[in-house]
Amino acid sequence: MKKSVVLLTIGLISSSLLFAGGEKESSKSTKDENSKLKVALLLPGKKDDVSFNQAMYESMKEVEGEYSNQIEVTYVEDVYEVADIEPALMDFASRDYDLIFGHGFQYMEPIIKVAELFPQTMFALGTGYKTAPNTCVYDVHLAQGGYLMGYLAGMISETEKVGVIGGADASEIYRGHEGFKMGAKEANANIEIQEFYTGDWRDAAKAKEGALGMYDSGVDVIWHSGDGIGLGVVNAALEADKYCLSNITSQYVLAKDNVVSGVNYQWDLVIRQILDDVLSDNFMNQEKFYWINVENNGLSVADYHQFENMFDKKVFENMDKAISGIKDGTIVIPDFEK
């Protein structure tokens, strides 16, 4: 890409920056022990999307408050396309940011490329599998979340037909879907499972169309696993007056008669671990994968609200047992690697 085009792209991206703190930027070579760690969080979507981006934004804001004397964070929204990601990463790295979070699978290749050019800058990739000496991956054991959602769906379905809709067929989403299938079949051996990938993380219209097709065919519960596609599934459940299960953050507020529960992510657990390793100069020496899961409470089941009084109490007793089973190891869920 020509220099003029890179500068134009960076200019457009910079227009959506939300700056935290107001200290003058300083280079690594001039920093002293009292300088704050400069952190950037690049989000592929909006910080209030009631999904993937909001969960990370809120977790980072929480941690930023706790580490206010040690870090300052810059937030960027809507850096979604791969063509925009690389220049955005280059921009922050060239301005001596210490740690850059790229929150999404599509950031993987750009991070690996830019990390090689800036070996002193540290990068954190939100879901993925490639690493370099100065990068890490933070991810979720979504097979566990998928299992719990499948188990719940299998128990509450009256038609014995459930569905799962994902964005891109990436490793994280694949694991979640396979876990969902496992849980649904353990809840009901006769269950029929329909599966659909939109091929895009935020194509809500395509997700809604797919969900409506499932509901029309007799499916009465759908779990979604993606980004903006979740809004399409929730809208379909609202329109068809059927049940759905959310992912990443509770979407109950969007359809209170339809969203029975869901899986919630607590990204603050891994953010703290990454920051502690960076601040103690141990980042380069640490394991390159940081996980949230049921065992560390980074992955949890959302509140059931009024639905706890609408279904048999055994449903929720069984859910509690399933959660405990994952924590104590009596329920073993495979890695489901592709």
KEDREN-691659 format. One record per residue: x negated, y, z negated of N, C-alpha, C in turn; residue in one letter. Coordinates in steps of 0.1 Angstrom, whole numbers. Example, Ala and Ser with C-alpha at 12.3 -4.5 7.8 and 13.67 -1.06 7.14 Angstrom:
# residues 2
[[-132; -57; -78]; [-123; -45; -78]; [-132; -33; -78]; A]
[[-128; -22; -71]; [-137; -11; -71]; [-129; 0; -79]; S]
END
This chain:
# residues 338
[[-8; -12; 0]; [0; 0; 0]; [-9; 12; 0]; M]
[[-6; 22; 8]; [-14; 34; 9]; [-12; 43; -4]; K]
[[-23; 50; -7]; [-23; 58; -19]; [-11; 67; -20]; K]
[[-7; 74; -10]; [5; 83; -10]; [17; 76; -14]; S]
[[19; 63; -9]; [31; 56; -11]; [31; 52; -26]; V]
[[20; 47; -31]; [19; 43; -45]; [23; 55; -54]; V]
[[17; 67; -51]; [20; 79; -60]; [35; 82; -59]; L]
[[41; 81; -47]; [55; 84; -46]; [64; 74; -54]; L]
[[60; 61; -54]; [67; 51; -61]; [66; 53; -76]; T]
[[54; 56; -81]; [52; 59; -95]; [60; 71; -99]; I]
[[60; 81; -91]; [68; 93; -94]; [83; 90; -96]; G]
[[88; 81; -88]; [102; 78; -89]; [105; 70; -102]; L]
[[95; 61; -105]; [97; 53; -117]; [96; 61; -129]; I]
[[86; 71; -129]; [84; 79; -140]; [96; 88; -144]; S]
[[105; 90; -134]; [116; 99; -137]; [126; 92; -147]; S]
[[124; 79; -149]; [134; 72; -158]; [127; 69; -172]; S]
[[115; 75; -174]; [107; 71; -186]; [114; 78; -199]; L]
[[114; 70; -210]; [118; 75; -222]; [106; 75; -231]; L]
[[100; 86; -235]; [88; 86; -242]; [91; 86; -257]; F]
[[84; 78; -265]; [84; 77; -279]; [71; 83; -284]; A]
[[73; 93; -293]; [61; 100; -298]; [57; 111; -288]; G]
[[48; 120; -293]; [44; 131; -284]; [29; 134; -284]; G]
[[21; 124; -289]; [7; 127; -290]; [0; 127; -276]; E]
[[-10; 135; -276]; [-18; 136; -263]; [-25; 123; -261]; K]
[[-24; 118; -248]; [-30; 106; -245]; [-45; 107; -246]; E]
[[-51; 96; -250]; [-66; 95; -252]; [-71; 82; -245]; S]
[[-83; 83; -240]; [-89; 71; -234]; [-94; 61; -244]; S]
[[-96; 49; -240]; [-101; 39; -250]; [-114; 42; -255]; K]
[[-122; 49; -247]; [-136; 52; -250]; [-137; 62; -261]; S]
[[-126; 71; -263]; [-126; 81; -273]; [-117; 78; -285]; T]
[[-111; 67; -285]; [-102; 64; -296]; [-110; 61; -309]; K]
[[-105; 65; -320]; [-111; 62; -333]; [-101; 53; -340]; D]
[[-105; 50; -352]; [-97; 40; -360]; [-83; 45; -364]; E]
[[-81; 58; -363]; [-68; 64; -366]; [-59; 66; -354]; N]
[[-64; 63; -342]; [-56; 64; -330]; [-45; 53; -330]; S]
[[-34; 56; -324]; [-23; 47; -323]; [-25; 38; -311]; K]
[[-20; 26; -312]; [-20; 17; -300]; [-10; 22; -290]; L]
[[-14; 23; -278]; [-4; 28; -268]; [2; 16; -261]; K]
[[15; 15; -262]; [23; 3; -257]; [33; 8; -247]; V]
[[35; 0; -236]; [45; 3; -227]; [54; -9; -225]; A]
[[67; -6; -225]; [77; -17; -222]; [84; -14; -209]; L]
[[82; -23; -199]; [89; -21; -186]; [101; -31; -185]; L]
[[113; -26; -184]; [125; -34; -183]; [130; -35; -169]; L]
[[135; -46; -165]; [140; -47; -151]; [154; -41; -149]; P]
[[161; -39; -160]; [174; -33; -160]; [176; -22; -170]; G]
[[189; -20; -173]; [192; -9; -182]; [191; -14; -197]; K]
[[187; -4; -206]; [185; -8; -220]; [198; -10; -227]; K]
[[210; -7; -221]; [223; -9; -227]; [231; -19; -219]; D]
[[225; -29; -213]; [232; -38; -204]; [240; -49; -212]; D]
[[239; -49; -225]; [246; -60; -233]; [240; -74; -229]; V]
[[227; -74; -226]; [222; -87; -221]; [206; -86; -223]; S]
[[199; -91; -213]; [185; -94; -214]; [177; -81; -218]; F]
[[180; -70; -211]; [172; -58; -214]; [176; -52; -227]; N]
[[188; -51; -231]; [192; -45; -244]; [186; -53; -256]; Q]
[[186; -66; -255]; [180; -74; -266]; [166; -71; -268]; A]
[[158; -69; -257]; [144; -66; -258]; [142; -52; -263]; M]
[[150; -42; -257]; [148; -28; -261]; [151; -26; -276]; Y]
[[162; -32; -281]; [165; -31; -295]; [155; -37; -304]; E]
[[149; -49; -299]; [139; -55; -307]; [126; -47; -308]; S]
[[123; -41; -296]; [111; -33; -296]; [112; -20; -305]; M]
[[124; -14; -304]; [127; -2; -312]; [126; -5; -327]; K]
[[131; -17; -331]; [130; -21; -345]; [115; -23; -349]; E]
[[107; -29; -341]; [93; -31; -344]; [86; -18; -344]; V]
[[89; -10; -334]; [83; 3; -333]; [84; 11; -346]; E]
[[96; 10; -352]; [99; 17; -365]; [90; 12; -376]; G]
[[89; -2; -376]; [81; -8; -387]; [66; -5; -385]; E]
[[61; -3; -373]; [47; -1; -370]; [44; 13; -366]; Y]
[[53; 23; -371]; [52; 36; -366]; [39; 43; -368]; S]
[[31; 39; -378]; [18; 45; -381]; [7; 39; -372]; N]
[[10; 28; -365]; [0; 21; -357]; [2; 21; -342]; Q]
[[15; 23; -338]; [17; 22; -323]; [26; 33; -319]; I]
[[26; 36; -306]; [36; 45; -299]; [40; 38; -287]; E]
[[53; 38; -284]; [58; 30; -273]; [65; 39; -263]; V]
[[62; 36; -250]; [69; 42; -239]; [78; 32; -232]; T]
[[90; 36; -229]; [100; 27; -224]; [104; 31; -209]; Y]
[[105; 21; -200]; [109; 24; -187]; [120; 14; -183]; V]
[[130; 19; -177]; [142; 11; -173]; [142; 9; -158]; E]
[[149; -1; -153]; [152; -4; -139]; [139; -6; -130]; D]
[[129; -12; -135]; [118; -16; -126]; [120; -31; -123]; V]
[[128; -33; -113]; [133; -46; -110]; [126; -53; -98]; Y]
[[125; -46; -88]; [119; -51; -75]; [104; -54; -77]; E]
[[99; -65; -72]; [85; -68; -73]; [76; -57; -66]; V]
[[81; -51; -56]; [74; -41; -49]; [71; -29; -57]; A]
[[80; -26; -67]; [79; -15; -77]; [71; -19; -89]; D]
[[70; -31; -92]; [64; -36; -105]; [49; -33; -105]; I]
[[42; -38; -94]; [28; -36; -94]; [23; -22; -96]; E]
[[28; -12; -88]; [24; 2; -90]; [27; 7; -104]; P]
[[38; 3; -110]; [41; 7; -123]; [31; 2; -133]; A]
[[28; -11; -132]; [17; -16; -141]; [4; -9; -139]; L]
[[0; -7; -126]; [-12; 0; -123]; [-12; 14; -130]; M]
[[-1; 21; -129]; [0; 34; -135]; [-3; 34; -150]; D]
[[3; 26; -157]; [1; 25; -172]; [-13; 21; -175]; F]
[[-18; 11; -168]; [-32; 6; -171]; [-42; 16; -168]; A]
[[-40; 24; -157]; [-50; 35; -153]; [-49; 46; -163]; S]
[[-38; 47; -171]; [-37; 58; -181]; [-41; 53; -195]; R]
[[-48; 42; -195]; [-54; 37; -207]; [-44; 32; -218]; D]
[[-33; 27; -213]; [-24; 20; -222]; [-30; 7; -227]; Y]
[[-29; 4; -240]; [-36; -8; -245]; [-28; -21; -243]; D]
[[-15; -20; -243]; [-6; -32; -242]; [6; -29; -234]; L]
[[8; -37; -224]; [19; -35; -214]; [28; -47; -214]; I]
[[41; -45; -217]; [51; -56; -217]; [58; -55; -203]; F]
[[58; -66; -196]; [67; -67; -184]; [78; -77; -187]; G]
[[90; -72; -189]; [101; -81; -194]; [109; -88; -183]; H]
[[103; -98; -178]; [111; -106; -168]; [102; -115; -159]; G]
[[107; -126; -155]; [100; -136; -147]; [93; -130; -135]; F]
[[100; -120; -129]; [95; -114; -116]; [82; -106; -119]; Q]
[[79; -103; -131]; [66; -96; -135]; [54; -105; -134]; Y]
[[56; -118; -133]; [45; -127; -135]; [33; -125; -125]; M]
[[36; -126; -112]; [25; -124; -102]; [19; -110; -103]; E]
[[27; -99; -104]; [21; -86; -105]; [12; -85; -117]; P]
[[16; -90; -129]; [8; -89; -141]; [-5; -97; -139]; I]
[[-5; -108; -133]; [-17; -116; -131]; [-27; -108; -122]; I]
[[-21; -102; -112]; [-30; -94; -103]; [-36; -82; -109]; K]
[[-28; -74; -116]; [-32; -62; -122]; [-41; -64; -134]; V]
[[-39; -75; -141]; [-47; -79; -153]; [-62; -81; -149]; A]
[[-64; -87; -137]; [-77; -89; -132]; [-85; -76; -129]; E]
[[-77; -66; -125]; [-83; -53; -122]; [-86; -44; -135]; L]
[[-78; -47; -145]; [-80; -40; -158]; [-82; -50; -169]; F]
[[-94; -56; -170]; [-97; -67; -180]; [-96; -62; -195]; P]
[[-97; -49; -197]; [-96; -44; -211]; [-82; -41; -216]; Q]
[[-73; -41; -206]; [-58; -38; -209]; [-52; -52; -212]; T]
[[-43; -52; -221]; [-36; -65; -225]; [-22; -64; -220]; M]
[[-17; -75; -215]; [-4; -76; -208]; [4; -87; -215]; F]
[[17; -85; -216]; [26; -95; -222]; [38; -97; -212]; A]
[[39; -110; -207]; [50; -113; -197]; [62; -120; -204]; L]
[[73; -114; -202]; [86; -120; -207]; [91; -131; -199]; G]
[[89; -143; -203]; [92; -156; -196]; [83; -158; -184]; T]
[[78; -170; -182]; [69; -173; -171]; [60; -184; -176]; G]
[[49; -186; -167]; [40; -197; -171]; [26; -195; -168]; Y]
[[23; -184; -160]; [9; -181; -157]; [3; -171; -167]; K]
[[-10; -174; -170]; [-17; -165; -179]; [-31; -162; -174]; T]
[[-37; -152; -179]; [-51; -148; -177]; [-57; -145; -190]; A]
[[-71; -143; -191]; [-77; -140; -204]; [-71; -128; -212]; P]
[[-66; -118; -205]; [-61; -106; -212]; [-45; -106; -211]; N]
[[-39; -117; -208]; [-24; -117; -208]; [-19; -128; -217]; T]
[[-6; -127; -220]; [1; -138; -227]; [16; -138; -222]; C]
[[23; -149; -226]; [37; -151; -222]; [45; -152; -235]; V]
[[56; -145; -236]; [65; -147; -247]; [78; -152; -241]; Y]
[[83; -163; -247]; [94; -170; -240]; [103; -176; -250]; D]
[[114; -182; -245]; [124; -188; -254]; [126; -203; -251]; V]
[[128; -211; -261]; [131; -225; -259]; [146; -226; -256]; H]
[[149; -222; -244]; [163; -221; -240]; [170; -234; -239]; L]
[[162; -245; -238]; [168; -258; -238]; [176; -260; -251]; A]
[[171; -255; -262]; [178; -256; -274]; [191; -248; -274]; Q]
[[190; -236; -269]; [202; -227; -268]; [213; -233; -259]; G]
[[208; -239; -247]; [217; -245; -238]; [223; -257; -244]; G]
[[216; -265; -251]; [221; -277; -258]; [233; -273; -267]; Y]
[[231; -263; -275]; [241; -258; -285]; [253; -253; -278]; L]
[[251; -246; -267]; [263; -240; -259]; [270; -252; -252]; M]
[[263; -261; -247]; [269; -273; -240]; [277; -281; -250]; G]
[[271; -283; -262]; [278; -290; -273]; [291; -284; -277]; Y]
[[290; -270; -278]; [302; -263; -282]; [313; -264; -271]; L]
[[308; -261; -258]; [317; -262; -247]; [324; -276; -246]; A]
[[316; -286; -248]; [322; -300; -247]; [332; -302; -257]; G]
[[331; -296; -269]; [340; -299; -280]; [353; -291; -278]; M]
[[352; -278; -272]; [364; -270; -272]; [372; -271; -258]; I]
[[366; -277; -248]; [372; -279; -235]; [384; -288; -236]; S]
[[396; -283; -231]; [408; -292; -231]; [409; -299; -217]; E]
[[403; -294; -207]; [403; -301; -194]; [392; -311; -192]; T]
[[383; -311; -201]; [371; -319; -199]; [362; -315; -187]; E]
[[363; -302; -184]; [355; -296; -173]; [349; -283; -178]; K]
[[336; -283; -177]; [329; -271; -182]; [319; -267; -171]; V]
[[314; -254; -172]; [305; -249; -161]; [294; -241; -167]; G]
[[283; -240; -159]; [271; -232; -163]; [266; -225; -151]; V]
[[264; -211; -152]; [260; -203; -141]; [247; -196; -145]; I]
[[237; -197; -136]; [225; -190; -139]; [221; -180; -128]; G]
[[211; -172; -131]; [205; -163; -121]; [196; -170; -111]; G]
[[183; -167; -111]; [174; -174; -103]; [171; -188; -110]; A]
[[167; -197; -102]; [164; -211; -107]; [149; -211; -112]; D]
[[147; -203; -122]; [133; -202; -128]; [132; -212; -140]; A]
[[120; -214; -145]; [117; -224; -155]; [126; -222; -167]; S]
[[127; -210; -172]; [135; -208; -184]; [149; -211; -182]; E]
[[155; -207; -171]; [169; -209; -169]; [172; -224; -166]; I]
[[163; -231; -159]; [164; -245; -156]; [165; -253; -169]; Y]
[[156; -249; -179]; [156; -256; -192]; [169; -254; -199]; R]
[[174; -242; -198]; [187; -239; -205]; [198; -248; -199]; G]
[[199; -249; -186]; [209; -256; -179]; [209; -271; -182]; H]
[[196; -276; -182]; [195; -291; -186]; [199; -293; -200]; E]
[[195; -284; -209]; [200; -285; -223]; [215; -285; -224]; G]
[[221; -276; -217]; [236; -275; -217]; [242; -288; -213]; F]
[[237; -294; -202]; [242; -307; -197]; [241; -318; -208]; K]
[[229; -318; -214]; [227; -328; -225]; [237; -326; -236]; M]
[[238; -313; -241]; [247; -311; -252]; [262; -314; -249]; G]
[[266; -310; -237]; [280; -312; -233]; [283; -327; -233]; A]
[[274; -335; -228]; [276; -350; -227]; [276; -356; -240]; K]
[[268; -351; -249]; [268; -356; -263]; [281; -353; -270]; E]
[[287; -342; -267]; [300; -338; -273]; [311; -346; -267]; A]
[[310; -349; -254]; [321; -356; -247]; [315; -364; -236]; N]
[[314; -377; -237]; [308; -385; -226]; [315; -384; -213]; A]
[[328; -380; -213]; [336; -380; -201]; [336; -366; -195]; N]
[[328; -357; -200]; [328; -343; -196]; [323; -342; -181]; I]
[[329; -333; -174]; [325; -330; -160]; [318; -316; -160]; E]
[[307; -315; -154]; [299; -303; -155]; [296; -297; -141]; I]
[[300; -285; -139]; [297; -278; -127]; [286; -268; -129]; Q]
[[277; -266; -119]; [266; -258; -121]; [264; -249; -108]; E]
[[260; -236; -111]; [258; -227; -99]; [247; -217; -103]; F]
[[239; -214; -93]; [229; -204; -94]; [232; -193; -84]; Y]
[[231; -180; -88]; [234; -169; -79]; [222; -166; -70]; T]
[[210; -170; -75]; [197; -167; -68]; [192; -153; -71]; G]
[[199; -146; -79]; [195; -132; -83]; [200; -129; -97]; D]
[[191; -122; -104]; [193; -120; -118]; [205; -111; -121]; W]
[[209; -102; -112]; [219; -92; -116]; [230; -91; -105]; R]
[[232; -101; -98]; [243; -101; -88]; [256; -105; -96]; D]
[[262; -96; -103]; [274; -98; -111]; [286; -103; -102]; A]
[[287; -97; -90]; [298; -100; -81]; [298; -115; -77]; A]
[[286; -120; -74]; [284; -134; -69]; [287; -143; -81]; K]
[[282; -139; -93]; [285; -147; -105]; [300; -148; -108]; A]
[[307; -136; -107]; [321; -136; -109]; [328; -145; -99]; K]
[[324; -144; -87]; [331; -152; -76]; [329; -167; -79]; E]
[[317; -171; -83]; [314; -185; -87]; [322; -189; -99]; G]
[[323; -181; -109]; [330; -184; -121]; [345; -186; -118]; A]
[[350; -177; -110]; [365; -178; -107]; [367; -191; -99]; L]
[[358; -195; -91]; [359; -208; -84]; [359; -219; -93]; G]
[[351; -219; -103]; [351; -229; -113]; [364; -230; -121]; M]
[[368; -218; -125]; [381; -218; -133]; [392; -223; -125]; Y]
[[393; -219; -112]; [403; -224; -103]; [403; -239; -102]; D]
[[391; -245; -103]; [390; -260; -101]; [393; -267; -114]; S]
[[396; -260; -125]; [400; -267; -137]; [390; -265; -149]; G]
[[379; -259; -146]; [369; -256; -157]; [376; -246; -166]; V]
[[374; -248; -180]; [380; -239; -189]; [370; -232; -198]; D]
[[357; -236; -197]; [347; -230; -205]; [334; -229; -196]; V]
[[328; -217; -196]; [316; -214; -188]; [306; -207; -197]; I]
[[293; -212; -196]; [282; -205; -202]; [273; -200; -191]; W]
[[268; -188; -193]; [260; -182; -183]; [246; -180; -189]; H]
[[236; -180; -180]; [222; -178; -184]; [215; -170; -174]; S]
[[213; -157; -176]; [207; -149; -167]; [206; -134; -172]; G]
[[208; -125; -164]; [206; -111; -168]; [220; -104; -165]; D]
[[221; -96; -155]; [233; -89; -152]; [244; -98; -148]; G]
[[241; -110; -143]; [251; -119; -139]; [261; -122; -150]; I]
[[257; -121; -162]; [266; -125; -173]; [278; -116; -173]; G]
[[277; -104; -169]; [289; -95; -169]; [299; -100; -159]; L]
[[294; -106; -148]; [303; -112; -138]; [311; -123; -144]; G]
[[304; -132; -151]; [311; -143; -158]; [321; -139; -168]; V]
[[317; -129; -176]; [327; -124; -186]; [339; -118; -179]; V]
[[337; -110; -169]; [348; -104; -162]; [357; -115; -156]; N]
[[351; -126; -151]; [359; -137; -145]; [368; -143; -156]; A]
[[362; -146; -168]; [369; -152; -179]; [381; -143; -183]; A]
[[378; -130; -183]; [389; -120; -187]; [400; -121; -177]; L]
[[397; -121; -164]; [406; -121; -153]; [414; -134; -153]; E]
[[407; -146; -155]; [414; -159; -154]; [420; -163; -167]; A]
[[417; -155; -178]; [422; -158; -192]; [417; -172; -196]; D]
[[403; -174; -194]; [397; -186; -198]; [386; -183; -208]; K]
[[379; -193; -213]; [368; -191; -222]; [354; -190; -216]; Y]
[[345; -182; -222]; [331; -182; -217]; [322; -181; -230]; C]
[[310; -183; -228]; [300; -183; -238]; [288; -174; -233]; L]
[[284; -164; -241]; [274; -154; -237]; [260; -160; -239]; S]
[[251; -152; -235]; [236; -155; -236]; [228; -143; -239]; N]
[[218; -144; -248]; [209; -134; -251]; [214; -124; -262]; I]
[[225; -118; -260]; [231; -109; -270]; [246; -111; -269]; T]
[[253; -109; -280]; [267; -112; -280]; [275; -103; -271]; S]
[[284; -108; -263]; [292; -101; -254]; [307; -101; -258]; Q]
[[309; -104; -270]; [322; -105; -276]; [330; -92; -274]; Y]
[[323; -81; -275]; [329; -67; -274]; [335; -65; -260]; V]
[[330; -72; -250]; [335; -70; -237]; [348; -78; -233]; L]
[[351; -89; -241]; [363; -97; -238]; [366; -105; -251]; A]
[[372; -98; -261]; [374; -104; -274]; [383; -116; -274]; K]
[[391; -118; -264]; [399; -130; -264]; [393; -141; -256]; D]
[[382; -139; -250]; [376; -149; -241]; [362; -154; -245]; N]
[[354; -145; -251]; [340; -149; -254]; [340; -155; -268]; V]
[[339; -169; -268]; [341; -176; -280]; [328; -175; -289]; V]
[[317; -175; -283]; [304; -174; -290]; [293; -172; -280]; S]
[[281; -176; -284]; [270; -174; -274]; [257; -177; -281]; G]
[[246; -174; -274]; [232; -176; -279]; [226; -162; -280]; V]
[[221; -159; -292]; [214; -146; -294]; [199; -148; -295]; N]
[[191; -138; -289]; [177; -138; -289]; [172; -127; -299]; Y]
[[162; -131; -307]; [155; -121; -316]; [141; -120; -311]; Q]
[[138; -111; -301]; [125; -109; -295]; [115; -103; -305]; W]
[[120; -96; -316]; [111; -89; -325]; [101; -99; -332]; D]
[[105; -112; -333]; [96; -122; -339]; [83; -123; -331]; L]
[[84; -124; -317]; [72; -125; -309]; [65; -112; -307]; V]
[[73; -101; -307]; [66; -88; -305]; [57; -86; -317]; I]
[[61; -89; -329]; [53; -87; -341]; [40; -96; -340]; R]
[[42; -108; -336]; [30; -117; -335]; [20; -112; -325]; Q]
[[25; -107; -313]; [16; -102; -303]; [9; -89; -308]; I]
[[16; -80; -314]; [11; -68; -319]; [0; -71; -330]; L]
[[3; -80; -339]; [-6; -83; -350]; [-19; -89; -344]; D]
[[-18; -97; -334]; [-30; -102; -327]; [-38; -91; -320]; D]
[[-31; -82; -314]; [-38; -71; -307]; [-45; -62; -317]; V]
[[-37; -58; -328]; [-43; -49; -338]; [-54; -55; -346]; L]
[[-55; -68; -347]; [-66; -74; -354]; [-77; -79; -345]; S]
[[-76; -75; -332]; [-86; -79; -322]; [-87; -94; -320]; D]
[[-76; -101; -322]; [-76; -115; -320]; [-68; -119; -307]; N]
[[-63; -109; -300]; [-54; -113; -289]; [-61; -122; -278]; F]
[[-73; -118; -275]; [-80; -126; -265]; [-83; -140; -269]; M]
[[-83; -143; -282]; [-87; -156; -287]; [-75; -165; -291]; N]
[[-63; -159; -290]; [-51; -166; -294]; [-45; -175; -283]; Q]
[[-36; -184; -288]; [-27; -192; -279]; [-20; -182; -270]; E]
[[-18; -185; -258]; [-13; -175; -248]; [2; -175; -247]; K]
[[9; -184; -255]; [23; -185; -254]; [29; -183; -268]; F]
[[39; -174; -269]; [46; -170; -281]; [61; -174; -279]; Y]
[[67; -181; -288]; [80; -186; -286]; [90; -182; -296]; W]
[[102; -180; -292]; [114; -179; -301]; [122; -192; -299]; I]
[[127; -197; -310]; [134; -210; -310]; [144; -211; -322]; N]
[[151; -222; -322]; [160; -224; -333]; [153; -225; -347]; V]
[[141; -231; -346]; [133; -234; -359]; [129; -221; -365]; E]
[[125; -211; -358]; [121; -198; -364]; [132; -187; -364]; N]
[[144; -192; -361]; [156; -183; -361]; [155; -172; -351]; N]
[[146; -173; -341]; [146; -164; -330]; [157; -167; -320]; G]
[[162; -179; -321]; [174; -183; -312]; [185; -187; -322]; L]
[[196; -181; -321]; [207; -184; -330]; [221; -184; -323]; S]
[[231; -189; -329]; [244; -190; -323]; [252; -177; -328]; V]
[[258; -171; -319]; [266; -158; -322]; [278; -161; -330]; A]
[[283; -151; -337]; [295; -153; -345]; [307; -158; -337]; D]
[[316; -166; -343]; [327; -172; -337]; [340; -162; -338]; Y]
[[339; -152; -346]; [350; -143; -349]; [363; -150; -351]; H]
[[374; -147; -345]; [387; -153; -348]; [388; -167; -343]; Q]
[[379; -171; -334]; [380; -185; -328]; [377; -195; -339]; F]
[[371; -191; -350]; [368; -201; -361]; [382; -206; -367]; E]
[[392; -198; -365]; [405; -202; -370]; [414; -208; -359]; N]
[[409; -208; -347]; [417; -213; -336]; [414; -227; -332]; M]
[[402; -231; -335]; [398; -245; -331]; [397; -253; -344]; F]
[[397; -267; -343]; [395; -276; -354]; [382; -272; -361]; D]
[[383; -272; -375]; [371; -269; -383]; [359; -278; -380]; K]
[[362; -290; -375]; [352; -300; -373]; [342; -295; -362]; K]
[[348; -287; -353]; [339; -281; -342]; [328; -273; -348]; V]
[[331; -265; -358]; [321; -256; -364]; [312; -264; -374]; F]
[[318; -274; -380]; [310; -283; -389]; [299; -290; -380]; E]
[[304; -295; -369]; [295; -302; -360]; [284; -293; -354]; N]
[[288; -280; -352]; [278; -270; -347]; [267; -268; -358]; M]
[[271; -267; -370]; [262; -265; -381]; [252; -277; -382]; D]
[[258; -289; -380]; [250; -301; -381]; [240; -301; -369]; K]
[[244; -297; -358]; [235; -297; -346]; [224; -287; -348]; A]
[[227; -275; -353]; [216; -266; -356]; [206; -271; -366]; I]
[[211; -277; -377]; [203; -283; -387]; [195; -295; -381]; S]
[[201; -302; -372]; [194; -314; -366]; [182; -309; -358]; G]
[[184; -298; -350]; [172; -293; -342]; [161; -288; -352]; I]
[[165; -281; -363]; [155; -276; -372]; [147; -287; -379]; K]
[[154; -298; -383]; [147; -309; -390]; [142; -320; -381]; D]
[[144; -318; -368]; [138; -328; -359]; [146; -340; -356]; G]
[[158; -341; -362]; [166; -353; -360]; [173; -353; -346]; T]
[[174; -341; -341]; [179; -339; -327]; [167; -334; -319]; I]
[[163; -343; -309]; [151; -340; -301]; [156; -336; -287]; V]
[[152; -324; -283]; [156; -319; -269]; [143; -318; -261]; I]
[[143; -325; -250]; [131; -326; -241]; [128; -312; -236]; P]
[[116; -310; -231]; [111; -297; -225]; [118; -294; -212]; D]
[[122; -305; -205]; [129; -303; -192]; [121; -295; -182]; F]
[[108; -298; -181]; [99; -290; -172]; [102; -295; -158]; E]
[[103; -285; -148]; [106; -288; -134]; [94; -295; -128]; K]
END
